[in-house]
Amino acid sequence: MTNDDLKIIGNIGAGTMGHATALQFAMHGYPVHLLDQSDAALAAGMAAIEQDLATFADAGLLTDSIATIMSRITPTTDYAAALSDVDFIIESVAENLQVKQSVWRRVESIVGTAVTMATNTSGLSPTAIQSVLKRPERFVVAHFWNPAQLMPLVEVVPGEQTETATVTTTVALMRAIGKHPVALKKASLGFVGNRIQLAVLREALHIVAEGIASPAAVDEVVQTSLGRRWGLVGPIASADLGGLDIFDHISQYLYADLANETTGDATLAKKVAAGDLGLKSGQGFYDWSGTAGQDLVKHRDAELLALLQHDRSSD
């Protein structure tokens, strides 16, 4: 199957991730059938899409009018109406294996045999999800990063029964909607991005717990060193540039001193037990009372938007 064969997109879920994937397809000319459980969820999703489109319009990132893009999206709570004639499905429902398996069983009873089926999960096993399907070879992970309308990466991850053609089709479609797809050779817990993210977070929290530096100091170090470098050159290429002999030497004395917890993080567990969940509760490692959190999110999103503008001008 080629991109020319993919004409209509089924988009399951209108929430934080689902509205953003629907937006991405509609922006690039695809009719999208947006499916969720309630009219209220769909209304909220459509409002979020319109708000994001207004932001993109102000940044000069739209080639069509907001009204034209919105007209490509058909919201519905009816599975059959949403999915009976689609060519590609992206799903963003709760990060729960049983929920996803249930959704995909229902989907597969409706769609045609040639439909490519993709789940947007940040770490659940594609092999486990596809194990309940009659056509597991058509199933793949397409992991969009949050905020999905602003982050370029999509990790394309096969399960044990996924056909190569399914990965190829998904990668090509992600490119067609302006994303940067990276196909993995096989699945692993957390895929690639979250494995690296959690490895860094584990060490960062270990540094705080050992009294080496404050949370703010750790963040400053990363922002003004690794954060800048890795945006240009990834960690493995950085090692090549710095000299593998140097990194080998450092690893021989430093690895033994790094955090190596394998059953969760005591610092995180203590925060969660106290109800200090971060921005959502107003307190985490930082005080998020007032508008501090919202202001930081706005700044982050503005910087991500500027990078999208740069990407577009470089194409």
N, C-alpha and C positions, 0 to 999 in steps of 0.2 A: 504494500500500500504506500502511495506517495502523498505529499501534501495536497496535490490536486484532488485526491479522493476524499480528503477530510473537509467536508463542507459545513457541517452543523456540529456544534459542541454541546454536550450535556454537562452541566456544572452543578454538582450536588453539594449544597451548603451555601448559605448566603452570609455567613458570619465574618469574623476578622480575616480569615484566609480565603474563604469561598467568594466573598464579594470581590476581592482583589484579583482572583484568577479569572472570574467572569469579566471584569473590567479589562484585563489584559487581552483576552480573546476578542472582545467587542471592539476595542481600540484598533485592532489589526484586521478588522473587516469580517470577522466570523459571526454568524448568527449564533446566539447562546440561549439555551433553554436552562433557566436558573431554577433549581428545585430546592425547596426547603419544607419543613413540617407545618409551618403556619403562615398565614397572611401577614402577621405582625413581623415575623422574621424576614420575610421577603421585602416588606416595606422598609425595614431598617437597612437591609442590604442594598436596596435600590437607592436609598438616600445617601448611604456611604459612597456608593459608586458615583453618584452625581457630584458629591462634594470633592472626591478625588479628581474627577474630570475637570472641575473648575480650577483646581490647583494646577493640573497639567496644562490647561488652557492658558493660565496666567504665565506659566513658564515657557510657553511656545512649543509644547511637546505634542500638540494634537494636529493631525492633518485633516480631520473631519470635525464638524460641529458637535457640541455636547448632545444636542437633540438627535443627531444622526446616530451617534454611538449608542445612546440610550435606547433608540428604537430597535437596535439589533438584539436586545435582551428581552426575553419573554419569561416573566416570573410565573411559577406555578407550584401547587402542592400535589399535583397529579403525576405519579411516577410514569404511567403509560404515556400521557401526553408529552411529558418532558423528554422521554428517552426512546420512544419507539422508532424514531427516524434519525437518530444521531450517528455520527461516525467516530467520535472520540469522546470519552467521558473522563472528567477530572472530579475527584471526590475529596471534600474537606469536612468531614464530620468529626465527632469526638475521638480523641486519641485513646481508643479502647478496642482491643482486638475483637472481642465478641460483637461489638456494635458494628465495626467495619465488615466483619464476615457476614453479619445479617443483612447489611445494606447491599453488599455485592451479590449475595444469593438472590435477593429480590431483583437487582438490576439485571443479572444474567438471565432471568426468566422472561425479560422483556425485550432485550436488545438483540440485534442480529449477530451472526457468528463472526463477522469480520470486524466488529467494533473493537477498538483499542481501549482498554480500561486502565486508568491510572489513579492511584491513591496518593494524596498529598499527606504524607506522614513524616514526622521528624525522627522516627526511629523504629517503628513497628516492623516486624519481619514480613517482607512481601511473600516469602515462602509460606508462612503461617496463614496469611490472608488468602492466598490463592489455593490453599489446600482444600477449600470448600467449593471450589469452582469446577464446572465441567470443562471449561476452556481456559485453564490456567496459563497456557502459552500466550494468551492475549493480555495478560495482566502485568503491570509494572508499577514501580514507585516513581512519582514525579514530585520530589520534595522541594517546594518553593520556600524561600527564606522570608521571614517576617521582618518588616512590612513587605508583603509580596508584590505590591505595586511599585515599590522603589528598589528592592534588592534584585540584582541581576541573576544570581545563581539559581539553577534548578538541578538538584542531584537526581539523575536517572538511574534507578537501581533495579536490576533484575532479581526475581526469585529463582529458585532452582529449576522451575519448569518454564520460565519465560523464554520465548523465542528471541533470537537475535533481531529478527525483523521488527518485533514490537519495540525493542530499545531504539533501533534506528529510526522508526517512524516517530517515536516520541521526541527524540533528540531533534529531528528536523522540524517538528511542529513547534517546539520550544524556541528554536532559532527564529522561526517565522513570526512569532509574537514578541520578538525583541529581547528574549531572555538569553542567558549564557548557560546552556546545558552542559553538564559534565557527566558522562556515563561511567559508572563504576563497573569493575569486572565481576563483582559478586556482592551480595548483601553482608552487612555486619551490623551489630547493635550500634545505633547512632550514626550509621553510615560513615562519612568522612568528617564533615563539618562539625557535627556535635561531639564526635570523639575528641577532636582537637580542642573544641571549646571547653569541654568538661575537664580535659587534662590540664588546660591552662587555669581554669577556675579552681581545680583541686589544689594546685600549687599556690595560687594567689591566696586562697583562704588559709592554707598551711602557713604561709608567710605572716599573715595577720595573727593567727593563733599562737605562733612562736614569738610574737612580739618584735619581729624584725622591722615591720613597717605598718602604718595605718592603712585602712582601706583606701583612703584618698591618695596616699603616697603610691600604693601599688597601681592604682588606676593612672596616675600621672606618669609613672615609669612606662607603662604599656602604651599609653596614648602618644607619648613623645619619642618612642623608640620603635618597638615591635609593630605598633599600630600603623605607623607611617611606612615602615620598611615593607611589611607584608602586604600592604595595599599595592605595592609595585612589584615586589619579588617575593614569591612564596618561601616558606621555611626551608625546603629542601634545596631550592636554587640558591637561597642565601648561604646555606652551608657550603655549597660548591664555590660560591664567590669568595667566602671567607677562608676557605681552605679546609678540606676534610680532615687533614692531620690535626688542625687546631681543635676542631669539634670533637674528634676522637679523643684527644687528650683531655678536654674538659669533661667529656662524658665519663671517663674512667674514674675521676674523683668526685664528680657532682651527682651522678645518678643515684648513688647510695644514700645521699642526703635529701633527695627529693621526696615529696609526699607519695605514699604508696598505699593509701587506704583502699580497700576493695569492697567495703560494705556500707558505703555512704559516708557523709561528712558530718562530724559531730558539731562543727560550728553552724552549718546550715540547719541541722536538726534542732539545735537549741533555739535558733531564731524562729523557726516554724512553730515549735512548741509554744513559744511566747506570743505567737500571733503576729510577729514582725515579718511580713511577707514582702516588703518592699513597697513600691509605688502603690499597689492596690490596697494596702492597709495604711499607708501614710508613714510607715517606719520600716526600715530594713537595716542595712549597714549605714544608710544615710537617713536623715530626717527629710521626708517628702511632704511635710505639711505646707499649706498654702499652695502657691502655683509653681513651686520649684520643679516638680516632676513634669507638669505639662509644658513648662518653658523648655526643659531639656529635650523632651520629645519633639517639640516644634523645631528646635535648633538642629537636632539630629536629622529630622526629615527634610529640613531645608538644605542641609549639606548633601544628603543622599540625592535630592532632586537636582542639585547643582552638578553632581557627578553624572546623573542621567543626561543632563544637557550637554555635558562634555562628551559623553559616549556618543550621543546623537551627532554632534558636530564632527566627530572623528570618523564616522561611518563613511 
